[in-house]
């Protein structure tokens, strides 16, 4: 078997975050390895560890997490499963979004708190520098200059390599870039939810990584007889795999990070990197709406 056959994620191609940090474009989102409501320990800790180890075996070298996942559980599991890390592995994490209860999130962007978030993520992940640190949400109660200014200071101190944003508009990206270089944007985007299309187009024009969260949604588009189901059948794939393949084909700056708590589901997701959609199929999908 070829290297890419053994590591199907390598079929997704390579993107350089910030121009100097190469990753294969199909990554892994580590939110779902926590408990229900993204709260507490996973139901099966052993399986969560196996998922992380298997992700690396399949060629994934971008793992996305956040201090709010658990909170802290996801970062702890990543370190337990994978430290000492392979040289090529990039761990992206986020801060500035507090978990107060299962399913509840509150933005906190005070500079001193963001600094604490970075320091504690470094400790939990057993890193000296975080390759990609993302502001999980912009806090409307704190001046943007203060939030991005603190992350830029941490970058200058060598604790952060690249800075990213999450759930932002084009105007917010532009405003943020006045205070710090922005290497990535993580917004909701999938086959049925394309409200961030303008953000994707801006990122593509500016060579900023676009990380779509909740990438697997297919909704009614996956029903039997639908175009997505028909294409999936043609490729011997599932509608979810086709949805991931569509994202990979949609833009060279797209870095999907499907997440799961099961090894079998992980393997199915990563196999999407081997699906080659035709220009005609891509055109057909562009005409769909969720």
VENGI-V422342 format. One record per pair of residues at least 12 apart in sequence whose ideal C-beta (glycine too) atoms are under 7 Angstrom apart, sorted by the first residue. I is the first residue (numbers start at 1). J is the second residue. Records with the same first field share a line. If there is no record, write none. Layout:
# VENGI-V422342
I = J  J
This chain:
# VENGI-V422342
7 = 58  59
8 = 58  59  270  271  273  274
9 = 24  26  58  59  60  270  273
10 = 24  59
11 = 273  274
12 = 24  25  26  248  273
13 = 25
15 = 209  252  253  255
17 = 132  162  183  184  209
18 = 162  183
21 = 90  131  161  162
23 = 61  62  90
24 = 59  60  61  62
25 = 248  254  255
26 = 60  248  256  270  273
27 = 60  62  63  64  255  256  257
28 = 55  60  63  257  259
29 = 64  213  257  258  259
30 = 63  64  65  69  74  78  259
31 = 69  74  259
32 = 259  260  261
33 = 48  51  74  77  261
34 = 69  70  73  74
36 = 102
37 = 102  103
38 = 69
39 = 99  102
40 = 70  73
41 = 73
42 = 261
47 = 261  262  263
48 = 77  261
49 = 77  80  81
50 = 263
51 = 260  261  262  263  266
52 = 77  78  81  82
53 = 81
54 = 263  266
55 = 266
56 = 82  86  89
58 = 267  270
60 = 270
61 = 88  89  90
62 = 90  92  255
63 = 78  89  91
64 = 92  211  257
65 = 78  91  93
66 = 93  94  97  136
67 = 93  94  95  117  120  121
68 = 97  98  99  105  136
71 = 99
72 = 124
75 = 93  121  124  125
76 = 124
78 = 91  125
79 = 124  125  126
83 = 126
90 = 131  132
91 = 125  131
92 = 131  132  134
93 = 121  125  130  133
94 = 134  136  166
95 = 114  117  118  121  136
96 = 108  109  114  117  135  136  137  139
97 = 136  137
107 = 137  139
108 = 139
109 = 138  139  142  147
110 = 142
111 = 146  147  150
114 = 147  150  151
115 = 150  154
118 = 130  133  154  159  160
122 = 159
129 = 158  159  160  161
130 = 159  160  161
131 = 161  162
132 = 161  162  164  183  184
133 = 151  160  163  164
134 = 164  165  166  184  186
135 = 147  151  165  166
136 = 166
137 = 166  167
138 = 168  172
144 = 175  176  179
145 = 179
148 = 176  179  180
149 = 179
151 = 163  180
152 = 179  180
155 = 180
162 = 183  184
163 = 180  181  182  183
164 = 182  183  184  185  186
165 = 182  185
166 = 186
167 = 187
168 = 185  187
169 = 199
170 = 198  199  202
173 = 185  202
182 = 208
183 = 208  209
184 = 208  209  211
185 = 199  203  208  210  211
186 = 211  213
187 = 199  212
188 = 213  214
189 = 212
190 = 212  214  215  216  217  243
191 = 217  218  221  243  246  285  290
192 = 217  218  219  221  290
193 = 217  290
200 = 251
203 = 253
204 = 251  253
207 = 253
208 = 253
209 = 253  255
210 = 251  253  254  255
211 = 255  257
212 = 247  254  256
213 = 257
215 = 243  244  247  256  257  258
216 = 240  243  244  258
218 = 239  240  243
219 = 290
221 = 288  290
222 = 239
227 = 284  288
228 = 242
231 = 281
235 = 275
237 = 275
238 = 268
241 = 268  271  272  275
242 = 275
244 = 256  258  269  272
245 = 272  275  277
246 = 277  285
248 = 273
249 = 277  282
